Amino acid sequence: MPRITKSLFRMPAEWERQQSTLMGWPYNKNDWPGKFNNIPMIFAEIISKITKSQKVNLLINNHKSKNIIKKLLRKNNARVSNVKFIICKTDRVWMRDIGPIFIKDKNNQNILLNWEFNGWAKYDNYRADNRVNLRIKDHYKGNVINPEFNKKSIILEGGSIDVNGKGLLLTTKECLLSKIQQRNSFLKRKDYNLIFKKFFGAKKVIWLNKGIAGDDTHGHVDDIARFVKSNKIFLAYENNKKDKNFKNLDENFKILKKIKIGSSQIKIIKIPMPRPIYIKKVRVPASYLNFYIFNKFVLLPTFNDPKDKIVIKIFKKEFNNRKIIPIDCSELIWGFGAIHCLTQQEPK
């Protein structure tokens, strides 16, 4: 890959105007063993909230399920006219990682980045998911690019990065540089920096250390740190020193404190972690950071936790121009993901 002096592309921040949201309908009962029954209703609730503001492109496995889904959506007062049903078989529903990542070219036209997907280098059932982007591309305006480095395809999930739309990108060493669940054995840190510069317009990459306990992606950043303004980051923080997450999240805080934009430091808002949630003796990656910003609203995961109220208050203050919509994710999180993992935005 030649030396990149500037990028031809820019990835918009999530709070910029959006055209639509990509989601998939849940069919895989193995993702929520013993708790699948309520999952379609939670999806219907999330989809319904998004339809109040924009279109939802919803991937469904077959025509047969369309009427059942419509009934559930109507039950939740969805604007069904804002739902576009696309027949496209999926293995799972985590569109943040499976779907295309949208960027803008120098003419402000949308480009669909078709990164490779390999089930987070953990699961075997990902073949249908890896074909999703090419199967749905005709439903979007914009050219498709298959990112490569030294003529090799690159595996990258949307949940492993976050951007401020103005040249800053967040990611973690645990996810992209570890030999555990290794995505791209041929890439080093400096290579990722070049890739992020080329495709996302990243002038500076902030490498946090590790993610949270229970995260089966091995360190996705969208559970621990998110841009909410170009110079402001929400950061997951654990106050209990005995908790598994305390050390890692404190390290991330120390890394961020040293980051400057020009001569000023980034503003960091600490978001408390909910108390540890165990389902069937397994710790799940519950985090308030897995929220989704879209036109006029923010969908915020909650967990029947006393801290829910504290976090809602912080979100209302910081997103004072958007309505905060809490969604109970106590059961959804048994699939090891929450609202941000399920959604992928298409910029306007």
DAURJO-V544447 format. One record per residue. N is the residue number from 0. OMEGA is omega in whole degrees, 0 to 359 (NA if undefined). NEAR is the number of other C-alpha atoms within 10 Angstrom. D_CENTER is the distance of its C-alpha to the mean C-alpha in Angstrom with 1 decimal. Layout:
BEGIN
n->[N:N]
omega->[OMEGA:OMEGA]
near->[NEAR:NEAR]
d_center->[D_CENTER:D_CENTER]
END
This chain:
BEGIN
n->[0:1:2:3:4:5:6:7:8:9:10:11:12:13:14:15:16:17:18:19:20:21:22:23:24:25:26:27:28:29:30:31:32:33:34:35:36:37:38:39:40:41:42:43:44:45:46:47:48:49:50:51:52:53:54:55:56:57:58:59:60:61:62:63:64:65:66:67:68:69:70:71:72:73:74:75:76:77:78:79:80:81:82:83:84:85:86:87:88:89:90:91:92:93:94:95:96:97:98:99:100:101:102:103:104:105:106:107:108:109:110:111:112:113:114:115:116:117:118:119:120:121:122:123:124:125:126:127:128:129:130:131:132:133:134:135:136:137:138:139:140:141:142:143:144:145:146:147:148:149:150:151:152:153:154:155:156:157:158:159:160:161:162:163:164:165:166:167:168:169:170:171:172:173:174:175:176:177:178:179:180:181:182:183:184:185:186:187:188:189:190:191:192:193:194:195:196:197:198:199:200:201:202:203:204:205:206:207:208:209:210:211:212:213:214:215:216:217:218:219:220:221:222:223:224:225:226:227:228:229:230:231:232:233:234:235:236:237:238:239:240:241:242:243:244:245:246:247:248:249:250:251:252:253:254:255:256:257:258:259:260:261:262:263:264:265:266:267:268:269:270:271:272:273:274:275:276:277:278:279:280:281:282:283:284:285:286:287:288:289:290:291:292:293:294:295:296:297:298:299:300:301:302:303:304:305:306:307:308:309:310:311:312:313:314:315:316:317:318:319:320:321:322:323:324:325:326:327:328:329:330:331:332:333:334:335:336:337:338:339:340:341:342:343:344:345:346:347]
omega->[182:177:182:180:174:182:174:187:174:173:179:174:184:183:176:185:182:178:184:175:176:175:176:179:183:175:189:183:181:178:178:187:178:182:186:189:182:188:178:180:178:176:180:179:181:180:181:180:182:182:178:189:184:181:173:172:188:178:176:186:185:179:186:185:187:183:179:180:179:179:179:180:179:177:181:178:178:166:186:178:178:179:175:180:180:178:181:183:177:172:184:190:192:188:177:184:186:187:180:170:185:175:178:174:185:177:180:176:179:173:177:176:180:175:173:178:182:177:180:182:183:185:182:185:182:186:179:180:182:179:187:187:181:180:183:189:182:178:181:171:177:179:177:174:174:186:178:173:185:177:176:177:183:173:178:178:180:180:182:180:171:185:176:178:183:172:177:179:178:172:178:175:184:182:190:185:182:176:175:184:186:182:186:185:184:182:174:182:182:178:177:179:178:180:181:177:184:190:184:183:183:176:179:177:178:181:172:187:186:177:186:178:177:182:183:176:182:168:176:185:185:170:189:182:181:171:174:169:184:182:184:182:167:182:176:181:180:181:181:184:179:181:180:185:189:186:183:182:176:176:179:178:181:178:184:181:183:185:178:170:188:181:182:180:174:175:181:175:180:176:183:175:171:177:181:177:176:174:184:178:179:177:181:187:179:180:177:184:181:179:179:176:172:187:174:187:167:174:186:177:174:191:183:186:177:181:178:184:179:183:178:180:179:182:180:180:186:176:187:177:179:177:179:180:178:176:179:183:182:178:179:185:175:174:179:176:178:194:181:180:185:192:172:186:171:181:178:NA]
near->[10:7:7:11:8:12:18:14:21:25:25:23:21:23:21:15:15:18:15:24:22:21:24:27:24:20:18:13:14:11:17:18:12:10:15:19:11:11:20:17:16:18:21:21:19:22:28:23:21:25:20:17:17:18:21:28:23:18:22:22:19:12:10:9:12:15:10:9:18:16:14:18:24:14:13:17:15:22:19:18:9:18:21:15:20:18:15:18:18:25:20:22:24:27:26:22:27:33:31:27:22:22:23:21:16:10:8:11:15:22:23:22:19:25:23:23:22:21:22:19:17:15:10:10:13:18:13:15:23:21:18:21:20:13:14:16:15:11:10:14:12:17:12:18:13:12:18:14:15:10:8:11:14:21:20:22:27:23:24:22:22:22:25:23:21:17:18:22:24:21:26:25:19:22:27:27:18:15:11:12:19:17:23:18:10:11:15:11:13:9:13:17:17:23:21:22:24:20:19:26:25:26:16:16:21:19:20:24:20:22:27:24:17:18:16:18:22:24:25:26:29:28:25:26:30:25:23:19:18:17:16:16:20:22:25:27:23:20:13:12:10:9:12:13:21:17:17:18:24:18:14:21:19:11:14:20:13:9:15:12:11:7:7:9:14:18:17:17:16:16:22:19:25:21:16:16:18:13:12:10:7:10:15:22:25:29:27:27:23:24:23:23:23:22:18:16:19:21:20:25:27:25:21:13:14:11:17:19:13:12:20:18:13:15:20:15:12:15:17:10:10:16:14:19:19:17:19:16:21:17:17:24:20:25:21:18:23:29:24:24:24:25:26:27:29:25:22:13]
d_center->[27.6:29.7:29.2:26.8:28.3:26.0:23.0:23.6:20.0:17.6:13.8:13.9:12.2:10.0:13.2:15.4:16.9:15.1:17.0:15.0:11.9:11.5:11.6:13.7:16.4:16.9:20.0:19.6:21.5:21.2:17.6:19.1:22.6:25.1:22.7:21.7:24.1:22.1:18.7:19.6:20.7:17.5:15.7:18.6:18.2:14.6:15.6:18.9:17.5:15.5:18.7:20.6:19.1:18.0:18.1:15.9:16.3:16.5:17.1:19.9:22.0:25.4:27.5:29.0:26.0:25.6:28.2:27.0:23.5:25.2:27.4:24.5:22.8:26.3:26.7:23.7:25.2:22.7:23.8:24.1:25.3:21.8:20.5:21.0:21.4:20.8:22.5:20.4:20.5:17.5:17.6:14.6:11.9:8.4:8.0:4.6:7.0:10.1:10.4:11.7:10.2:12.7:15.0:18.4:21.7:24.7:25.8:22.6:22.1:18.8:18.2:16.0:15.0:15.6:14.6:16.0:14.3:16.4:14.9:13.5:17.3:17.9:18.4:21.0:19.8:17.6:20.2:19.5:15.7:16.7:18.9:16.6:16.2:20.0:20.8:19.0:19.7:22.8:21.1:19.7:21.7:21.2:22.1:20.1:20.1:19.8:19.1:21.8:23.3:27.0:26.9:24.4:21.1:18.0:15.3:11.9:8.3:5.5:4.0:7.6:8.0:8.1:11.2:13.9:15.2:18.5:18.4:16.5:13.6:12.2:11.9:13.8:17.1:16.5:13.8:15.4:19.0:20.0:22.3:20.7:18.3:19.0:17.2:19.7:23.0:24.5:22.1:22.9:21.3:23.4:22.4:18.6:19.7:21.7:19.0:16.6:19.6:20.6:17.5:15.5:18.6:17.8:21.1:20.0:17.5:17.0:17.0:16.4:18.0:16.4:13.7:14.8:17.3:16.4:13.1:14.0:11.7:14.0:12.3:8.6:8.5:5.7:8.5:11.2:11.1:9.8:12.1:13.6:16.5:17.7:19.6:17.9:15.2:14.4:15.0:15.1:18.7:21.1:24.7:26.2:27.6:28.2:24.6:22.9:20.1:22.6:23.5:20.2:18.7:22.0:22.0:18.7:20.4:23.5:21.7:20.1:23.5:25.0:22.8:24.6:24.0:27.5:29.8:27.5:25.1:21.5:21.5:19.7:19.2:19.2:17.3:19.1:17.8:18.9:21.8:21.1:20.5:22.3:22.4:25.3:25.7:22.3:20.1:16.6:13.6:13.9:12.4:12.5:9.8:7.1:8.3:7.8:10.4:12.5:16.3:18.3:16.1:13.4:12.4:12.8:12.8:16.4:18.3:22.0:22.5:24.9:22.2:20.4:23.0:22.8:19.1:19.6:22.4:20.5:17.8:20.8:22.5:19.8:18.5:22.1:21.8:19.2:19.7:17.7:17.3:17.0:16.0:17.5:15.1:18.0:18.3:14.8:13.9:16.6:14.3:12.5:9.2:8.8:7.9:4.2:4.3:7.1:6.7:7.0:9.5:12.9:14.6:18.2]
END
